[in-house]
Amino acid sequence: MKEAYRVLTDGGIFLIQVPSCPSKGAFQDPTQVSFWNQNSFWYYTRSDQAKFIDTPVRFQSVQLYTTFPTDWHKQNDIPYVISHMVALKGKERLSGPITI
């Protein structure tokens, strides 16, 4: 998250798709270094949760949902969390509807 934030400009768009925990897909992949679900993104988009981590990044959530990318994922019960966020490097959140 720090690296994505670092390379984005203010208002830059970050699209992420990760296996949702506690699905089998989150734990079966040996390359996974952390486990995510929809609530994981609160720590980067909500000040109440951000105070609990040492990651100076701020994003505004545009879309956040859990889905199965393909029928294979659905058959094997491997949901993914999809998050579309905007980097906030200025002082204000973006107002009005944001479309990606």
C-alpha atoms as one frame of an Amber mdcrd trajectory, in Angstrom:
protein
   0.000   0.000   0.000   2.868   2.368   0.793   4.487   1.796  -2.593   1.236
   2.240  -4.528   0.602   5.470  -2.644   4.165   6.670  -3.216   4.022   6.299
  -7.006   0.535   7.764  -7.428  -0.076  11.464  -7.847  -2.805  13.240  -5.880
  -6.048  11.913  -7.362  -4.269   8.895  -8.890  -6.391   5.767  -9.241  -5.435
   2.480  -7.568  -7.256  -0.685  -8.668  -6.578  -3.805  -6.611  -7.886  -7.371
  -6.710  -6.863  -9.834  -3.983  -8.158 -13.210  -2.777 -10.610 -12.617   0.030
  -9.932 -14.104   3.426 -11.162 -16.506   4.803 -11.464 -18.169   1.393  -9.322
 -21.153   0.521  -7.633 -19.015  -2.122  -6.196 -16.625   0.445  -4.434 -19.424
   2.297  -3.536 -21.849  -0.524  -1.288 -19.440  -2.429   2.259 -19.565  -0.969
   3.032 -16.154  -2.465   0.446 -14.415  -0.270   2.181 -12.383   2.437  -0.956
 -10.976   4.059  -4.654 -11.781   4.140  -7.344  -9.342   3.025 -11.100  -8.897
   3.116 -13.296  -5.851   2.516 -12.677  -4.527   6.033  -8.898  -4.514   5.432
  -9.297  -1.440   3.235 -10.792   0.589   6.114  -7.249   1.133   7.445  -6.357
   3.082   4.310  -9.665   4.910   3.727 -11.052   5.686   7.211  -9.264   7.832
   9.777 -10.785   5.911  12.713  -8.982   2.734  11.615  -5.890   4.386  10.077
  -4.676   5.457  13.504  -3.980   1.798  14.344  -1.338   1.276  11.646   1.997
   2.877  10.900   1.276   3.529   7.224   1.024   7.186   6.263  -1.261   6.728
   3.256  -4.701   8.139   2.505  -7.094   6.836  -0.086 -10.723   7.570  -0.842
 -12.767   4.470  -1.572 -14.714   4.552  -4.821 -15.798   0.912  -5.086 -15.347
  -2.017  -2.738 -16.945  -5.403  -3.280 -16.336  -9.148  -3.181 -16.885 -11.289
  -6.258 -15.806 -14.420  -8.076 -13.669 -13.395 -11.088 -14.503 -16.554 -13.060
 -16.746 -19.601 -12.840 -13.678 -21.620 -11.810 -13.185 -19.337  -8.797 -16.855
 -19.724  -7.899 -16.751 -23.520  -8.212 -13.701 -23.627  -5.946 -15.069 -21.053
  -3.463 -12.266 -18.506  -4.042 -13.788 -15.016  -3.828 -11.761 -11.890  -4.517
 -12.023  -8.425  -3.002 -12.037  -5.670  -5.606 -11.128  -2.159  -4.460 -10.991
   1.018  -6.519  -9.418   3.894  -4.612  -8.145   7.400  -5.247  -4.886   8.622
  -3.664  -5.416  11.642  -1.426  -2.225  13.610  -1.052  -3.927  16.969  -0.625
  -5.956  18.000   2.416  -9.452  17.402   1.077 -11.428  14.380   0.014 -12.801
  14.496  -3.507 -16.408  15.635  -3.641 -19.211  14.482  -5.849 -19.503  11.146
  -7.636 -16.236   9.570  -8.718 -16.309   7.349 -11.782 -13.495   5.048 -12.776
